[in-house]
Amino acid sequence: MKTTRRISLLRYWTTRYVAALCLGLFIAAILTVIWLQHTMLNNRLEVSEFIAEELANRIAGSQEEKNVSPTIDEDMLKSRELFLQSEHPPAIFITDPKGRVLSANQSTSGIETSSFAPSLLQKKGDVLKLSPEMANGSRTWMIKKPIKVDDIIFGWVVMLQPENELENVTEEYRLLTGLIISLGLFGWAAIYILSRRLATPISQVAKAAKQIQEGNYQVRLPEQIKEQEVYDLVHSFKEMAQKLQQLESLRAELLAGVTHELKTPVTSISGLLQAVRDGVVTGEEAHNFIDISLKETTKMQKMVNDLLEFNSFSANALPVAVEKHSVNELLSEIVHQWHLGQETEEITISFSPLPTNRSITTDAVRLQQIIVNLLNNARHAVDSDGKIEISLSEQESGFLSIEVKDNGSGIPPAEQALIFERFYRGEQKKYKVRGLGLGLPYSKLLAQALNGELLLKDSSSFGTIFQILLPLAEERIK
């Protein structure tokens, strides 16, 4: 079997973020270089055009005043070189109207030309890009300005500059390179810190999961987490660990409880039957011992049946047969039957039906199991002169609400979240009533199988209210 090579979350996201960042910066750098070259070319051409025009105006002025041959003002060019932002100054020529070169600056030493074609000088536009054939195989820009006196052209100022000189942005490249490197390092640092901040709590959760796998439920995870999703993950994992710890405690308690609950009647039955067999008791007393043994046997059968039914229903192996019933008649009959089978002379039981009778589609046997279990719990919770109320009401959502209320001592707040856990038994009930702690979990499963719900609505020192919610049929009973 081929093993999958795994890497840490920090390395995984950091490498991919950095790769994406480098790719983005590379694309941005290329676009910036193209933009810089284009912008610098336009700016330098505009400055060169301005210098050529200024030089043409100066020569025209000197021609008008002194009527001497035109020459290049080298001092003026040196003062303007700063604006050109170029390592090598452009080649500047002074020509006559026919294009013959009359004067040139020192930067023309590498350019051999004695004249310019008149058609080229008279061509429309002051800025021209010369073809390689016209510029000795190199890409060159030509800036030309006429020397005019009273609208008469006495010559031309021609400026030649190689394209690579105009697009030379060496200093800008240095700045751009420094900026890209700085952004890359800063981006990598930010990505590393953020990825580490995200990966750390997840790594802690993974370590905590290994602790739980080894049976250690005392996990420690950070509390102050700003990221909502990571906080939800850590918080849910901590709740799961606490739940598993509770279930582990319940499992140990279940083993002890089942052992105790089954051992006690077995020991009692064994002792009673041994006394009858050995003749320790005879006559009527022997019959009483046998009756007690039969009662203990019945209790053991009930506990075993509870376990079997609960396991069957949890595995969806227990069928539910639904039929249509009248709500008031069905619930009244269930309460009446339970009342007849109880010794509750000192307990007051009241039943409040629906003002307008409705029908319900449900399994009457399963519903009776739920209500009988709640009534039995209520009877165990109240003392003498206790009171149990069963009230029906119709919810706006179309559900029937069945509330079973008692005036007992209530369920302690610390136990209220656990009462529907299988095999859980409260501290007070544990020593007062024998059982396996399956009544309420089983009743909840039954209510859900009937498309309803069983809830603990309220519990305090004044009493407890359980609520059953079941869907009502649409038609009303007349």
Steps between C-alpha positions, in 0.01 A plus 500: 500500500639835396549738792400862462771749588355759732635840594411734783220751459743788564737386225214416264335842511825699532656347188184544296438854620861593430481343152180694427656818641817461290296435188288807568804717570672371186201588284473839671873562443472422127201729460677771701814474284292532182316798645825662619665462160200643319463788746872580505517494118213748471637726774852513351367561151297793633807642681717451190238675289495787748884531493507489120237774477682711758827461309326589169353814657840606635669451162220690325546787745875514446449490122262792521738709713850419372445324170773239578517133419291289739684317778396274786484652850692234694442673835124491446515127415703417812244677717218295336666157518358450848145507359586234241588246776734326255857374541600621152380837362325492162671581169396849385546639151445845350414482128418745227158492330624228262613273783878549480660482844649833606582421861482211746567438869764270644257205542491444120845346487355154448251614237631564150263721306552815292145570402138403553251443221281808448197270471576363844532848650180621339308188600196570716564477874788613715570154651582216260611141553764413243509157346817288557598554134494879547691489830787261422315193631404643840164616626523879528261782574530830314379833643506794256412864549520774231709816548259774397544874462189687387343167389802430279683170571874559518581147615418213733596380845517121477538281809574126468470267795519116503184330626691296758626826652148642519365180659792459735351491850788343689438701816131423487585132457704511817217662690247254356722203585540623856127556530415154362748331735369697797138415415594136451674477838222690675235285331684180592532612862130597518395171341724300732367674812137469394539137392674418826221672693248287312696175519590516870150440648428233237825327594400520866163342417680216317723439805193508725332241275799269551469549876134400486593200286733392780223542756605837643200735490667785691588708194612861508420724206530879457203717592585838343448435128376781274432295186139384520546172311808399701324598823200284405733208426688529830183563702317205341800274559516597867129430539550165327784415738284588799215294355727201446627533854142507629410198287805314627393577856147390416632178349694420815201597708273286280714192558495561873127583494393202293714271713347642817143506369516140382710370786264629768185310388705190413650497848158560655332227294783255574477564874122473511482177300787352701304569819189331356697199374683447827175521694606807690155643428181301450133547442372849432841657550647276231225613260590863579866429424401349164276802422789736576727295275246521218479880540877530485502278192241730337721801568797324342292415194393864468860621510610246241201590279593868528849423375371286213236751392737793516765323293239385248355850461846656471569262211161588337386143554185589697200574272263794539139451384314831463123542499263794525367570851300763682745702711279552807369142508842340451680708762213475747502120469880482545490712817201309636665161450819615669303645791315174559822303524661729759467541870470876491235583759715783639588639157266728303487433126327742261448483123427804279384403147493716187213752487428382145565134441753420225619181336856368498673233296729310734584165658281484808716233668823696458338824612368320807853379579628860494222643718507210748877543541457876565217434746710239683788747527261768628360261759853424626582873511203612717453428868175455683233753407671529163335622183535384138342695215459385139395783268445508123532805276520574129812678373494758220742278306231230475644279774328350800667589831468251785641632827558281805554716806575408860569699815800295609844621600614536137812394315829665608632746235823304461304186402245656262726479194566129562155356572453377141837322496467123502581330832521834682333513840486801726654494843164520680326243281796263508436408861123546499387302194660191349553502124749528215447864397338414166150639552545855375745415215262227382201737521688763299578245229131401492388863468741557212379183329147647516631815320491692825729596785534461875637800689575608853306826500579617853630369831553676830445445870127557436466211256578363155323527162563257215351580157413263217449653154314298235362608160120537485286383210357778282129423540312578820266261681141627521 
